[in-house]
Amino acid sequence: MQLSSLIDEALPAEPTSCIPIAILPGEGIGPELMEACMPVLMAIEDGTPFKFDIEYGGKIGKDAYNEFGTSLTGEVSDFCQRAFQSGTPVFCGPGGHRFVYELRKRFDLFCKFVPLQPFPAMQDTGALRPSAVAGTDILLLRENVGGLYQGSWHTQQEDGSLSAHQAFCYDEHQVTRIMSVAVAAAESRRGSLCVVHKPGGAPAISELWVQVARQCAASSSVELRFLEVDTAAYLILAEARSFDVMVTPNMFGDVIADVAALLLGSRGMSYSFNLGTHGAAVYQTGHGAAYDLAGTQRANPLGQIQSLAALLAQSYGLGQLSDSLRTACNLVLAAGLRTGDIMSPGATLATTAEMGEAIAAALAQELQSPRQATGAASTV
């Protein structure tokens, strides 16, 4: 499903030949992940009518903060503004400090989609039993521009002791728009929506989320389920198949998405996309910059490559091409090629670049298949 249509009906038509992409390589392992995506883009150009028009932006995150005193510079902000105004998605590597929060706030990228669909080839890899992972298909929606991460804060000395102050809120408009998207997503899938809250710990915000959820779902056939965040974090691993769509406040979604990455085998497999109105879209991994791995070619590029697949489906309506890319990823994993974080007995250890090249080769084969088409419909 083209989930972007739930937020913005004014989507670009399927491209006839040129696919523009604005790239922010990021920091830490970011540039290596982006390099691993380049053979994939070349395979698409060789096997389809599409060509990519790529423009690169500047430094983000800690790299930008150390040099310019801000993690989202005016240069990068202008770069993203130009991209969004032309309907071009941003393909983003990891960035630290407050980059992601500032970017989301600046461009009102209020809805973060986190698909949790383990590859079949990965179901026996990682910390969880195969029986706990099999059949998992969860779509997590996280509100991005309110809550704890977007509040105000300061520290001060009080009676000789340092104190930290944090203030934040949610208003009805913020909750209604994310909840409306969540209800629509659940209607398009299996009809179940889990709303995550914490009534004892955050009573006012939880009451607002519950009230708005019931209002938004009242005229739909969606079945609502309310879970406290700690219970949700436990059950998403213990009973993953019981979840369809989940919607969460900002911080709760951050924690649950990282916990749920265990269902995928590794955080290196996780990815997301952040959407706003008028075509604003940022595609990224679900993990950090892993500065300790930078330059070692040990990072897992599967999260970055899956976010590229999401970009093709969500921003350009190329669902079948997106699905072919995911199929190529699964074929490579099933053949036993793995990075260190997802190694299994008998597997072959691959570098970041080798994984990208192998997936590109598998995709090239997929694109030659008679069943392959580049049109609509995707697995998300």
N, C-alpha and C positions, 0 to 999 in steps of 0.2 A: 504494500500500500504506500502511496505517496503521502506520507504523514505531513509534509509541508503544506498540503492543501487544507489541512485542518486549521492552519493559522492564517494563511494568506492565499486567497483565490487568484490573485494577480501574479501567477507564476509564469516564468518564461516558457515559450513553446519548445518542443523538442528541437534541439539544434540540427540544422541541415548539414553543417560541416564543421564549424568552428566552436570549440568549447573553451571559453575563457576561464581561467582559474587564477586567483590571487593567492600567492604562497608566502607564508611567514615560516621560514625554516625552524625558528625557535632556537633553543640553547641546549647545552648538555648533549644528549643523544639525538636531539632534534634533527640536525643536518644529516646524520647518518640514516635516520629513518626516511627522510625525504629522498635521499639518494637511492634508497632501496625501492622507492615508488617509481623512479624514473623508467626502469625497464618495463614496468607494468603499463605506463602511459605509452611507451613506444610500441608495445604489443597491441594495444588498442588502435593506435594509429595505423599499424601495419595490417590489422585484421578487420577494420571497419572503415566506413567513410569519414570518420571523425578525426579532426586534428585539434590539438590543444594549443591555446594561446596563453602562455604563462608569463605572469609578471611577479617579480619578487619584491617583498617589502623589507624593512629594516630590522634592527635588533629589538627584542622584547624581553620581558621578565627581568631576572637578576642582571643579565648582561646590560640591558638598557638602564636599569636603575644605577648600577655601578658607574656608568659613563655619563648619564644624563640626569640622574636624580629622580627618575620616574620609570615605572615598568611599562607604561603605555605612553610613548612619546607622541608629540604632535605630528611628526612625520608618519608614524605608523597609523595613528588615528585618521589622518587625511587619506592614507593609502586605502584603509578599510572603507572610508566614506565614499571614495570614488568607486570602489568595487561594488558596494551595495547599491549605489545610485544607478549603476549600469546593469544590475541584476547578476553580478558576478559573485560566486561564493568564495569565501576565504578558507583555504586549506592550511591548517595551522599545526606547527610542531609545538612541543611542550614549552611553556614559559612559566617561570617562578615569580616570587614576590607576590604582588597583587595584580598581575597582568590580567588573568582571566576574569577576575571580579570587576576590574575597571572597564575591560572591553565589553562585558555583558551589560553593565550599567550604562556606559556611554551610548551604546546602540540599541538598548532595550531588547536584548536577546533573552526574552523572559522565559523561554521554554527550552529545557535541555532534555533531549531524548537519549536514553541509554538502553539500547537493545541488548538483551541477555539471551543469546541463542548459541549454545555450545556447538562447535563443529562435531559431527559424528565421529570423526577420527580422533577426537580429543577426550572422549567420554571415559577412557581408562587412564587418563593422565591427570596428575595433580593430587591434591590432598583429600578429595572426596571420592567415595565409592561410585562406580559406574551407575549403580541403581539409584543413587541420589541425584545424578545429573541427567539421566536419560529422560527425554521428553520435555525438557525445560524450554520454555518459550515465553519470556517475560519482557514487557516493555515498561521501563521505569521513566516517569516524567518528573523532573525536578524543577521547581520554581527558582529562577536565577537572580532576580533583581530586588528581592526583599529579604527580610529575615536577618539573622545574626551577621552574615558575611557582608551585608550592605548597610549596616548601621553606622553609628558614630562611636568614637571611643577617645579616651584620654587617660593619662596617668597623672597623679598629683601626690604631693606630700601632705599627709594628714597626721598631726600630732607625732611628727617624727617618723612616721611609717609611710611607705609608698603604697598607694592604692590604685587599682585599675578599674575604670568605669567603661561599660559598654551599654549602649542603648540601641534598640531596634524595634521594628514594628512590621505588621502586615496590614494593608487596607483591603476593603472588600473588592475593589476593582482588581487588584493584583491576584487575589485568590480566585475570583470568578473567572478570569480569563484563562488561567492555567487549568482550573477544574473543568471548564467547558471543553478544552482540548482533550483532557483526560477522558471525559465521558464520551466524546465523539470517537476517540481511539478505541475505547472498550466496546462501543457499539459496532465498530468495524471489525473487531476481533472476536472474542469469545464471550463478551457481555459481562465481564466481571471487573470491578474496580476496587482496589484496596487503597484506602486513604490512611496515610501514616500521620500520627499525631502523638501528643504526650499530655493528656489532660491534667495529670497531677503536677507535672513539672512546669508546663507552660499552658496554664488553664485558659487564658484569654485568647491566645492565638489558636489553640486547639478547638475552642468553642466556635471561633469564626470559621475555621476550615471545615468542621463538621456541618455547621449550618449551611454554608455555601455549597458543600457537596450534595446535601439533600435537595437543595433548591435546583441545582444544575441537573441532577439525575431524575428529578420528579416526573418529567414528561418523557423519559426514555425507558427502555427495557433493561437498563444496566442494573446489575445487582451490586449494591455497595457493601463493603466490608471495612470496618475500622479497626486498625491495630496500633498499639503503642509502639514507638520506634524500637525499643529494645526487643520486644516480642517479634516485630517484623524482621529485625536483623537476624534473629535466631531461626525463624520459620522459613525465611527465603533460602536457607541452606538445608534445613531439615525436611521441608515439604515444598520444594521448589515448584513441582508440577501443579500445586494448588493455586499458583498466582498467574494472572493474566496481565492486567495493567495495574501499575502502582503509581500513585502521585504523592509527592512529598514536599514539605518546606525545604528551603535551601540547604541548611546544614544536614538535616536528616538524610536527604538524598545523596549528599556527598559521601557520608559514612556508609549507607546501605549499598551504594554502587561499588565501593571498594570491597566491601565484604562479599558482595555477590560475584565479584570477579573470580572467586574460587570456583564458581560453577563453570567458568570458561577455561580453567586450568592455570591461569596466571593473570596478573594485572597487565602484563604485556600484550594480552589478547583483547583488552577492553578498549572501547571507543565510544564516542558520543557525537551528537551534533546539536548545536545551539541555534535556535531560530527566533526571529522576530518578524515584524510586519514589513511589508514592502520589499520582500526578497532578501532581507538580511539573514545571512546564514554563515556559521563557522563550524567547520568539521575538524575534529581533533581526536587524539587518543584519550583514554581514561586514566592515564598514569602520568607521572612526573618526568622531569628532565634527567633523572638518574645520572647526576654529574660524575659519579664514581665510575660509570661505564663509558663515559664519553671518550671517543677515539679508540676504543678497544674492539669494535665490530662484534660485541657480544649482545647487543640489545635486540629484542624481539620486534620485528617490524610489522607483525600481523595486525596490531591495533591500528597503526597508521594506515595500512593498506585497506583494512575494513572501513575506516572512515572515508577513504577515497571511494570505495564502493557505495557508501551511503550518499556521498556527494553526487555521484552519477544518478542515483535513483531519485533523491529528494529534490535536488536543484534543477535537474535536467530531464526527469521523467524516464531515464534509461534503465528501467527496472530489470529487464532481462540481461542487459550487459552487466549490471551490478550483480545479479545472481550468478552469472558466469564467472565473475571474479571471485566470489565467495566459493563457488565450486572448485575453482583452481586452487584456492587456499587449502580446501579440504583434501584435494587430491595429493598435494605436496605433503601435507601432514600424514595422510594415510600411507604414503610411500616411505615414511620414516625419517623425513628430514626435519630436524628440530633445532631451535636455539636452546641455550643452556637452561633457561627457566622452565622449559616444557619437555626436557629430556625424559625418555622412557627406555626400558630395557630393549636393546637391539636397535635403537634409533641411531641415526647419523648426525653428529654435531655439525651445525652450519653456522656461518657468520651471518651478520645482518645483511650484507650484500648478496651472499649466496642464496639466502631465503628469497630476497626480492627477485633475483634472476630466475630461480626455480619456479616461482609463482607466475612470472611473466611467460615462461616457456609453457607452463600448463595452461595458462589463459590463451596463448596462441593456438594451442591444440583445440581448446574449447570453441574458439571463434571459427575454426574450420569445420566444426561439426554441422551436419545438415539441419539439426534441430535448432541451431543458434539463430536468434534474431536480436535486434538491438532496441526493441520497442518497450512498451510499458510493462508494469506490474513487477513487484519485488516481494521478497520474503518478509520484510518487516511489516 
